[in-house]
């Protein structure tokens, strides 16, 4: 996986698919923003790795 920074979202590219909905955080410096579990869960569903992600990240269950 590799993120591509865009003005308002990070695009995450993995195995030829691009998830465009990961937020960059509030306006300003945007250093190490908190990303809600719902965004991560949606991204895991998009990449069809939800079960693996839930095993590694209990907050997604």
C-alpha positions as a Markdown table, in Angstrom:
| # | Residue | x | y | z |
|---|---|---|---|---|
| 1 | Unk | 0.0 | 0.0 | 0.0 |
| 2 | Unk | 1.2 | 3.5 | -0.8 |
| 3 | Unk | -0.6 | 6.7 | 0.0 |
| 4 | Unk | -0.8 | 9.6 | -2.4 |
| 5 | Unk | -1.4 | 13.0 | -0.7 |
| 6 | Unk | -4.1 | 15.1 | -2.3 |
| 7 | Unk | -5.5 | 18.4 | -1.0 |
| 8 | Unk | -8.3 | 16.9 | 1.1 |
| 9 | Unk | -7.8 | 13.2 | 1.1 |
| 10 | Unk | -5.1 | 10.6 | 0.9 |
| 11 | Unk | -5.5 | 8.1 | -2.0 |
| 12 | Unk | -4.4 | 4.6 | -1.0 |
| 13 | Unk | -3.2 | 2.4 | -3.9 |
| 14 | Unk | -3.0 | -1.4 | -3.5 |
| 15 | Unk | -3.0 | -4.2 | -6.0 |
| 16 | Unk | -4.2 | -1.9 | -8.8 |
| 17 | Unk | -7.1 | -0.4 | -6.9 |
| 18 | Unk | -7.3 | 3.1 | -5.5 |
| 19 | Unk | -9.3 | 4.1 | -2.4 |
| 20 | Unk | -9.9 | 7.9 | -2.6 |
| 21 | Unk | -11.7 | 8.5 | 0.7 |
| 22 | Unk | -9.1 | 8.5 | 3.5 |
| 23 | Unk | -9.3 | 12.0 | 5.1 |
| 24 | Unk | -6.1 | 14.0 | 5.7 |
| 25 | Unk | -7.5 | 15.6 | 8.9 |
| 26 | Unk | -8.5 | 19.0 | 9.9 |
| 27 | Unk | -7.2 | 22.1 | 8.1 |
| 28 | Unk | -3.8 | 23.3 | 9.2 |
| 29 | Unk | -0.6 | 21.3 | 9.7 |
| 30 | Unk | -2.2 | 17.9 | 9.3 |
| 31 | Unk | 0.6 | 16.1 | 11.0 |
| 32 | Unk | -0.4 | 12.6 | 12.2 |
| 33 | Unk | -4.2 | 13.1 | 12.1 |
| 34 | Unk | -6.6 | 10.8 | 13.9 |
| 35 | Unk | -8.5 | 8.7 | 11.4 |
| 36 | Unk | -11.8 | 7.3 | 12.6 |
| 37 | Unk | -12.2 | 3.5 | 12.7 |
| 38 | Unk | -15.2 | 3.8 | 10.3 |
| 39 | Unk | -12.9 | 5.2 | 7.5 |
| 40 | Unk | -10.4 | 2.3 | 8.0 |
| 41 | Unk | -13.2 | -0.3 | 8.0 |
| 42 | Unk | -14.7 | 1.2 | 4.8 |
| 43 | Unk | -11.2 | 1.1 | 3.2 |
| 44 | Unk | -10.7 | -2.5 | 4.3 |
| 45 | Unk | -14.0 | -3.5 | 2.8 |
| 46 | Unk | -13.0 | -1.8 | -0.5 |
| 47 | Unk | -9.8 | -3.7 | -0.7 |
| 48 | Unk | -11.6 | -6.9 | 0.4 |
| 49 | Unk | -9.3 | -7.4 | 3.4 |
| 50 | Unk | -11.8 | -6.7 | 6.2 |
| 51 | Unk | -11.5 | -10.1 | 8.0 |
| 52 | Unk | -7.7 | -9.7 | 8.1 |
| 53 | Unk | -7.9 | -6.1 | 9.3 |
| 54 | Unk | -10.4 | -7.1 | 12.1 |
| 55 | Unk | -8.0 | -9.7 | 13.3 |
| 56 | Unk | -5.2 | -7.1 | 13.5 |
| 57 | Unk | -7.2 | -4.1 | 14.7 |
| 58 | Unk | -9.8 | -5.0 | 17.3 |
| 59 | Unk | -11.5 | -1.6 | 17.0 |
| 60 | Unk | -12.9 | -2.6 | 13.6 |
| 61 | Unk | -14.9 | -5.5 | 14.9 |
